[in-house]
């Protein structure tokens, strides 16, 4: 059963959106909040967050940043009447940006994308890579890998729990990691779910790290990343 949070400082809107979501997803558990503070104090993690951006004291983007500190996997959808905040939505790996009044067809579309993204994350979480080092054998969850980095004859694997090096070839890791990873540079293989933003030279990850994006791979990276997002992935849009 999916758990969904709806947060807006207008109680009537919270009730309306919650009701519409319940129509499309009758088995979901939906909890409404009228402030970001109440949402953050709740303590329980949700699978999907619908956040209004323009709220007093702490707006939706600030709340999303707080949520991302401890919850990389949840899907975030912003709802607001102001289009100018769209770029901030990408900074916190939001799946979509809905403009008030929310269109029924668009809401259903976003809910379907959110369900696909959650299913994809669960599948990714179950995938594993087996790595052999000089001293030990390690099994890694693919979902925990931020990126691989070439270190001469070794490869450094950077994960959410730390990093270590082993003898290997990047092309082999590219095959092992499979879908959801992109060779953005001769020396880097990045997990697209941890991409926060990028320019023509660098990729910023959700943990604040920056890795290189080579000019000759830039267009391929953008195409692969956009395809990833269209298929339900998030920038982690």
VOZASE-263128 format. One record per residue (C-alpha): residue number from 1; residue in three letters; x, y, z. Coordinates in Angstrom, 3 decimals. Example, Ala and Ser with C-alpha at 12.3 -4.5 7.8 and 13.67 -1.06 7.14 Angstrom:
+-----+------+----------+----------+----------+
: seq : type :     east :    north :       up :
+-----+------+----------+----------+----------+
:   1 :  Ala :   12.300 :   -4.500 :    7.800 :
:   2 :  Ser :   13.670 :   -1.060 :    7.140 :
+-----+------+----------+----------+----------+
REM end
This chain:
+-----+------+----------+----------+----------+
: seq : type :     east :    north :       up :
+-----+------+----------+----------+----------+
:   1 :  Unk :    0.000 :    0.000 :    0.000 :
:   2 :  Unk :    1.404 :    3.350 :   -1.040 :
:   3 :  Unk :    1.626 :    6.119 :    1.559 :
:   4 :  Unk :    0.978 :    9.636 :    0.249 :
:   5 :  Unk :    1.362 :   13.010 :    1.969 :
:   6 :  Unk :   -0.422 :   16.160 :    0.773 :
:   7 :  Unk :    0.871 :   19.418 :    2.234 :
:   8 :  Unk :   -0.667 :   22.853 :    1.557 :
:   9 :  Unk :   -1.486 :   25.765 :    3.868 :
:  10 :  Unk :   -5.031 :   25.851 :    2.466 :
:  11 :  Unk :   -7.025 :   23.099 :    4.276 :
:  12 :  Unk :   -9.714 :   23.085 :    1.583 :
:  13 :  Unk :   -7.133 :   22.396 :   -1.115 :
:  14 :  Unk :   -5.572 :   19.591 :    0.947 :
:  15 :  Unk :   -8.985 :   17.982 :    1.267 :
:  16 :  Unk :   -9.764 :   18.388 :   -2.437 :
:  17 :  Unk :   -6.471 :   16.957 :   -3.713 :
:  18 :  Unk :   -6.535 :   14.131 :   -1.168 :
:  19 :  Unk :  -10.040 :   13.213 :   -2.338 :
:  20 :  Unk :   -9.069 :   13.226 :   -5.983 :
:  21 :  Unk :   -6.004 :   11.087 :   -5.338 :
:  22 :  Unk :   -8.166 :    8.648 :   -3.371 :
:  23 :  Unk :  -10.463 :    8.311 :   -6.401 :
:  24 :  Unk :   -7.561 :    7.262 :   -8.606 :
:  25 :  Unk :   -5.744 :    5.228 :   -5.949 :
:  26 :  Unk :   -8.380 :    3.865 :   -3.534 :
:  27 :  Unk :   -5.901 :    1.556 :   -1.786 :
:  28 :  Unk :   -3.458 :    4.358 :   -0.922 :
:  29 :  Unk :   -3.080 :    5.737 :    2.610 :
:  30 :  Unk :   -3.293 :    9.533 :    2.338 :
:  31 :  Unk :   -2.331 :   11.976 :    5.079 :
:  32 :  Unk :   -2.953 :   15.731 :    4.851 :
:  33 :  Unk :   -0.842 :   18.525 :    6.383 :
:  34 :  Unk :   -1.400 :   22.293 :    6.471 :
:  35 :  Unk :    2.232 :   23.261 :    7.129 :
:  36 :  Unk :    5.702 :   22.011 :    6.289 :
:  37 :  Unk :    6.576 :   21.986 :    9.980 :
:  38 :  Unk :    3.780 :   19.550 :   10.768 :
:  39 :  Unk :    4.859 :   17.319 :    7.890 :
:  40 :  Unk :    8.497 :   17.204 :    9.027 :
:  41 :  Unk :    7.499 :   16.583 :   12.644 :
:  42 :  Unk :    5.283 :   13.671 :   11.635 :
:  43 :  Unk :    8.311 :   11.402 :   11.532 :
:  44 :  Unk :    6.834 :    8.807 :    9.191 :
:  45 :  Unk :    8.203 :    8.503 :    5.657 :
:  46 :  Unk :    5.843 :    8.600 :    2.688 :
:  47 :  Unk :    6.221 :    7.108 :   -0.778 :
:  48 :  Unk :    4.861 :   10.215 :   -2.516 :
:  49 :  Unk :    4.805 :   13.842 :   -1.343 :
:  50 :  Unk :    2.538 :   16.487 :   -2.886 :
:  51 :  Unk :    3.935 :   19.818 :   -1.667 :
:  52 :  Unk :    2.662 :   23.337 :   -2.178 :
:  53 :  Unk :    5.614 :   25.657 :   -2.817 :
:  54 :  Unk :    4.171 :   28.941 :   -1.565 :
:  55 :  Unk :    3.629 :   28.260 :    2.123 :
:  56 :  Unk :    4.399 :   30.603 :    5.022 :
:  57 :  Unk :    7.404 :   30.115 :    7.350 :
:  58 :  Unk :    8.823 :   27.163 :    5.388 :
:  59 :  Unk :    7.947 :   26.804 :    1.716 :
:  60 :  Unk :    7.647 :   23.537 :   -0.157 :
:  61 :  Unk :   11.138 :   23.659 :   -1.677 :
:  62 :  Unk :   12.747 :   24.138 :    1.740 :
:  63 :  Unk :   10.652 :   21.283 :    3.122 :
:  64 :  Unk :   11.703 :   19.076 :    0.192 :
:  65 :  Unk :   15.374 :   19.799 :    0.889 :
:  66 :  Unk :   14.838 :   18.710 :    4.493 :
:  67 :  Unk :   13.078 :   15.547 :    3.348 :
:  68 :  Unk :   15.881 :   14.712 :    0.917 :
:  69 :  Unk :   18.438 :   14.763 :    3.743 :
:  70 :  Unk :   17.021 :   11.508 :    5.077 :
:  71 :  Unk :   14.847 :   10.239 :    2.244 :
:  72 :  Unk :   16.347 :    9.933 :   -1.244 :
:  73 :  Unk :   13.823 :    7.417 :   -2.519 :
:  74 :  Unk :   10.459 :    9.120 :   -2.105 :
:  75 :  Unk :    8.762 :   10.809 :   -5.046 :
:  76 :  Unk :    8.149 :   14.556 :   -4.691 :
:  77 :  Unk :    5.528 :   16.461 :   -6.699 :
:  78 :  Unk :    5.118 :   20.223 :   -6.330 :
:  79 :  Unk :    1.745 :   21.939 :   -6.637 :
:  80 :  Unk :    1.633 :   25.710 :   -6.902 :
:  81 :  Unk :    0.143 :   28.685 :   -8.709 :
:  82 :  Unk :    3.538 :   30.187 :   -9.587 :
:  83 :  Unk :    5.505 :   28.941 :  -12.598 :
:  84 :  Unk :    8.698 :   30.784 :  -11.664 :
:  85 :  Unk :    9.658 :   28.121 :   -9.120 :
:  86 :  Unk :   10.027 :   25.359 :  -11.697 :
:  87 :  Unk :   13.855 :   25.371 :  -11.667 :
:  88 :  Unk :   13.946 :   25.037 :   -7.890 :
:  89 :  Unk :   11.853 :   21.894 :   -8.280 :
:  90 :  Unk :   14.713 :   20.276 :  -10.171 :
:  91 :  Unk :   17.156 :   21.106 :   -7.368 :
:  92 :  Unk :   15.379 :   18.708 :   -5.019 :
:  93 :  Unk :   14.769 :   15.930 :   -7.534 :
:  94 :  Unk :   11.045 :   16.529 :   -7.982 :
:  95 :  Unk :    9.167 :   14.233 :  -10.332 :
:  96 :  Unk :    6.797 :   16.899 :  -11.614 :
:  97 :  Unk :    5.463 :   20.417 :  -11.154 :
:  98 :  Unk :    1.669 :   20.841 :  -11.182 :
:  99 :  Unk :    0.091 :   24.258 :  -11.664 :
: 100 :  Unk :   -3.099 :   25.214 :   -9.805 :
: 101 :  Unk :   -5.873 :   24.622 :  -10.614 :
: 102 :  Unk :   -4.709 :   21.042 :  -11.064 :
: 103 :  Unk :   -6.022 :   19.320 :  -14.182 :
: 104 :  Unk :   -7.537 :   15.861 :  -13.505 :
: 105 :  Unk :   -5.858 :   14.222 :  -16.483 :
: 106 :  Unk :   -2.455 :   15.647 :  -15.522 :
: 107 :  Unk :   -2.885 :   14.511 :  -11.911 :
: 108 :  Unk :   -3.662 :   10.965 :  -13.062 :
: 109 :  Unk :   -0.644 :   11.036 :  -15.367 :
: 110 :  Unk :    1.660 :   12.140 :  -12.550 :
: 111 :  Unk :    0.293 :    9.458 :  -10.206 :
: 112 :  Unk :    0.994 :    6.790 :  -12.836 :
: 113 :  Unk :    4.535 :    8.109 :  -13.315 :
: 114 :  Unk :    5.041 :    8.130 :   -9.551 :
: 115 :  Unk :    3.931 :    4.489 :   -9.258 :
: 116 :  Unk :    6.313 :    3.478 :  -12.060 :
: 117 :  Unk :    9.173 :    5.340 :  -10.412 :
: 118 :  Unk :    8.561 :    3.651 :   -7.068 :
: 119 :  Unk :    8.408 :    0.231 :   -8.756 :
: 120 :  Unk :   11.633 :    0.987 :  -10.625 :
: 121 :  Unk :   13.390 :    2.008 :   -7.416 :
: 122 :  Unk :   12.264 :   -1.186 :   -5.724 :
: 123 :  Unk :   13.604 :   -3.234 :   -8.642 :
: 124 :  Unk :   16.868 :   -1.311 :   -8.637 :
: 125 :  Unk :   17.169 :   -1.788 :   -4.902 :
: 126 :  Unk :   16.994 :   -5.564 :   -5.325 :
: 127 :  Unk :   19.746 :   -5.647 :   -7.986 :
: 128 :  Unk :   23.242 :   -6.401 :   -6.756 :
: 129 :  Unk :   26.820 :   -6.336 :   -8.031 :
: 130 :  Unk :   29.484 :   -8.717 :   -6.776 :
: 131 :  Unk :   32.967 :   -7.186 :   -6.444 :
: 132 :  Unk :   36.163 :   -8.961 :   -5.449 :
: 133 :  Unk :   38.986 :   -7.006 :   -3.814 :
: 134 :  Unk :   42.371 :   -8.218 :   -2.633 :
: 135 :  Unk :   41.143 :   -8.749 :    0.929 :
: 136 :  Unk :   37.453 :   -9.511 :    0.651 :
: 137 :  Unk :   34.419 :  -10.112 :   -1.524 :
: 138 :  Unk :   31.665 :   -7.484 :   -1.463 :
: 139 :  Unk :   28.044 :   -7.574 :   -2.604 :
: 140 :  Unk :   26.666 :   -4.109 :   -3.361 :
: 141 :  Unk :   23.088 :   -3.015 :   -3.865 :
: 142 :  Unk :   23.032 :   -1.153 :   -7.190 :
: 143 :  Unk :   20.683 :    1.449 :   -5.683 :
: 144 :  Unk :   23.378 :    2.410 :   -3.151 :
: 145 :  Unk :   26.011 :    3.216 :   -5.789 :
: 146 :  Unk :   26.520 :    6.907 :   -6.565 :
: 147 :  Unk :   29.188 :    6.501 :   -9.245 :
: 148 :  Unk :   32.282 :    4.590 :  -10.363 :
: 149 :  Unk :   35.577 :    6.410 :  -10.898 :
: 150 :  Unk :   38.690 :    5.299 :  -12.775 :
: 151 :  Unk :   41.892 :    5.285 :  -10.707 :
: 152 :  Unk :   44.597 :    4.081 :  -13.093 :
: 153 :  Unk :   44.350 :    0.271 :  -12.951 :
: 154 :  Unk :   41.755 :    0.449 :  -10.177 :
: 155 :  Unk :   38.149 :    1.549 :   -9.961 :
: 156 :  Unk :   36.770 :    3.453 :   -6.996 :
: 157 :  Unk :   33.111 :    2.797 :   -6.266 :
: 158 :  Unk :   31.412 :    5.615 :   -4.376 :
: 159 :  Unk :   28.316 :    4.552 :   -2.442 :
: 160 :  Unk :   25.921 :    6.130 :    0.025 :
: 161 :  Unk :   27.850 :    4.349 :    2.788 :
: 162 :  Unk :   31.375 :    5.206 :    1.698 :
: 163 :  Unk :   33.871 :    4.195 :   -0.974 :
: 164 :  Unk :   36.484 :    1.541 :   -1.722 :
: 165 :  Unk :   38.747 :    0.562 :   -4.632 :
: 166 :  Unk :   39.293 :   -2.646 :   -6.558 :
: 167 :  Unk :   41.081 :   -3.819 :   -9.703 :
: 168 :  Unk :   38.719 :   -3.696 :  -12.652 :
: 169 :  Unk :   37.748 :   -2.284 :  -16.024 :
: 170 :  Unk :   35.155 :    0.467 :  -16.367 :
: 171 :  Unk :   33.556 :   -1.173 :  -19.421 :
: 172 :  Unk :   32.830 :   -4.251 :  -17.298 :
: 173 :  Unk :   31.230 :   -2.111 :  -14.591 :
: 174 :  Unk :   29.131 :   -0.373 :  -17.226 :
: 175 :  Unk :   27.732 :   -3.750 :  -18.305 :
: 176 :  Unk :   27.266 :   -4.925 :  -14.706 :
: 177 :  Unk :   25.492 :   -1.739 :  -13.570 :
: 178 :  Unk :   23.180 :   -1.762 :  -16.577 :
: 179 :  Unk :   20.139 :    0.474 :  -17.000 :
: 180 :  Unk :   20.094 :    3.639 :  -14.939 :
: 181 :  Unk :   23.843 :    4.295 :  -15.224 :
: 182 :  Unk :   25.584 :    6.559 :  -17.747 :
: 183 :  Unk :   29.227 :    6.796 :  -18.837 :
: 184 :  Unk :   29.391 :   10.582 :  -18.617 :
: 185 :  Unk :   33.181 :   10.729 :  -18.896 :
: 186 :  Unk :   35.979 :    8.312 :  -19.720 :
: 187 :  Unk :   36.704 :    8.133 :  -16.022 :
: 188 :  Unk :   33.169 :    8.191 :  -14.575 :
: 189 :  Unk :   30.037 :    6.040 :  -14.611 :
: 190 :  Unk :   27.165 :    7.765 :  -12.800 :
: 191 :  Unk :   23.910 :    6.501 :  -11.318 :
: 192 :  Unk :   21.283 :    8.746 :  -12.942 :
: 193 :  Unk :   18.999 :    8.528 :   -9.917 :
: 194 :  Unk :   21.493 :   10.642 :   -7.944 :
: 195 :  Unk :   21.867 :   13.433 :  -10.525 :
: 196 :  Unk :   20.742 :   16.760 :   -9.114 :
: 197 :  Unk :   21.802 :   19.163 :  -11.870 :
: 198 :  Unk :   24.375 :   19.494 :  -14.642 :
: 199 :  Unk :   26.039 :   21.888 :  -17.059 :
: 200 :  Unk :   28.340 :   21.337 :  -20.021 :
: 201 :  Unk :   31.295 :   20.372 :  -17.823 :
: 202 :  Unk :   30.022 :   18.922 :  -14.552 :
: 203 :  Unk :   27.292 :   16.853 :  -12.931 :
: 204 :  Unk :   26.158 :   17.711 :   -9.420 :
: 205 :  Unk :   24.914 :   14.810 :   -7.332 :
: 206 :  Unk :   22.244 :   14.933 :   -4.659 :
: 207 :  Unk :   24.874 :   14.477 :   -1.926 :
: 208 :  Unk :   26.718 :   17.621 :   -3.086 :
: 209 :  Unk :   29.557 :   15.867 :   -4.925 :
: 210 :  Unk :   30.578 :   17.039 :   -8.386 :
: 211 :  Unk :   31.881 :   14.789 :  -11.171 :
: 212 :  Unk :   33.139 :   15.541 :  -14.675 :
: 213 :  Unk :   30.983 :   15.508 :  -17.791 :
: 214 :  Unk :   33.104 :   15.441 :  -20.942 :
: 215 :  Unk :   32.163 :   17.627 :  -23.897 :
: 216 :  Unk :   32.135 :   14.728 :  -26.351 :
: 217 :  Unk :   29.684 :   12.809 :  -24.130 :
: 218 :  Unk :   27.468 :   15.753 :  -23.171 :
: 219 :  Unk :   24.740 :   15.252 :  -25.802 :
: 220 :  Unk :   24.587 :   11.496 :  -25.232 :
: 221 :  Unk :   24.321 :   12.086 :  -21.485 :
: 222 :  Unk :   21.470 :   14.587 :  -21.921 :
: 223 :  Unk :   19.562 :   12.211 :  -24.237 :
: 224 :  Unk :   20.025 :    9.294 :  -21.868 :
: 225 :  Unk :   19.075 :   11.378 :  -18.831 :
: 226 :  Unk :   15.961 :   12.805 :  -20.511 :
: 227 :  Unk :   14.929 :    9.312 :  -21.572 :
: 228 :  Unk :   15.448 :    8.154 :  -18.004 :
: 229 :  Unk :   13.177 :   10.925 :  -16.716 :
: 230 :  Unk :   10.495 :   10.288 :  -19.333 :
: 231 :  Unk :   10.419 :    6.632 :  -18.323 :
: 232 :  Unk :    9.620 :    7.563 :  -14.750 :
: 233 :  Unk :   13.041 :    8.262 :  -13.295 :
: 234 :  Unk :   13.828 :   11.252 :  -11.124 :
: 235 :  Unk :   16.624 :   13.722 :  -11.041 :
: 236 :  Unk :   18.082 :   12.146 :   -7.509 :
: 237 :  Unk :   13.790 :   15.427 :  -11.197 :
+-----+------+----------+----------+----------+
REM end
